[in-house]
Every structure is written in C-alpha cells, then in structure tokens.
Amino acid sequence: MRTETFPVLIAAMAAAACGQIEPRIAAKGVTVPVVAVLDNKPANAVEIGQVSTTTCLNRFWDRRAGWDVALDAAKTEAAAKGANALAGVRYEDGRVLPCGSSLKVSGTAIRIP
C-alpha cells in the first residue's frame, strides 16, 4: 500500500463511522414526526419505554444546530415505538470515537390519549 493513501483511508473510515451513528443525512424538507417534548409525564400517559440517541455535532452536511438534530433523532425513535410525546428529555455529552464532539439525548417515550 502506498503511504499517500493511508491518511485518505483513515479519513474515509472516520466519516463512515460517524455516518453510522446518525444514518439519515438531513436535507431540506426532511420530515420529523410530530412528537411533543414535555418536562413531566402527564397522569393519563402510557409509558412506552426509554429512547436514547447519540449524534455527531458540527456535521458539515447538515446546517441545523447539533442539539436540534439530536432531538429530531430522539423524536423519530420515539415515534417508531408508537409514542406521541417525550418526557424528561436529557442532554449529555456523547462518547463517540470518530466524532470531535457528540451529543446524547435520552428520555421516556410516552403515548398520550
């Protein structure tokens, strides 16, 4: 293997790994499910389960703020489980090797009748 190709190979592997964390590439007009974000779970809500997503920040292919992308990913995961709301959403530093900085969003997926 030529030594000039080694840095290109490393950069491609890092980009591919970050793409696996957040598989969808956001483009204009991306639809995110309508999922309400609440501080506390209402009394009549049914708890579906915990959701947690980690997203790379400062992604060159997405102009939205990193926290917005991370919250959209959590909403998408909650909607896939049948939820229409998230309660107790928490933001934490993510721990992802190929990303310079990442954000973990977690919360409780709930269904409000």
PyMOL commands that set and color helices and strands:
alter all, ss='L'
color gray80, all
select helices_A, chain A and resi 5-21+66-80
alter helices_A, ss='H'
color red, helices_A
select strands_A, chain A and resi 36-38+46-56+85-93+102-111
alter strands_A, ss='S'
color yellow, strands_A
deselect
rebuild
show_as cartoon
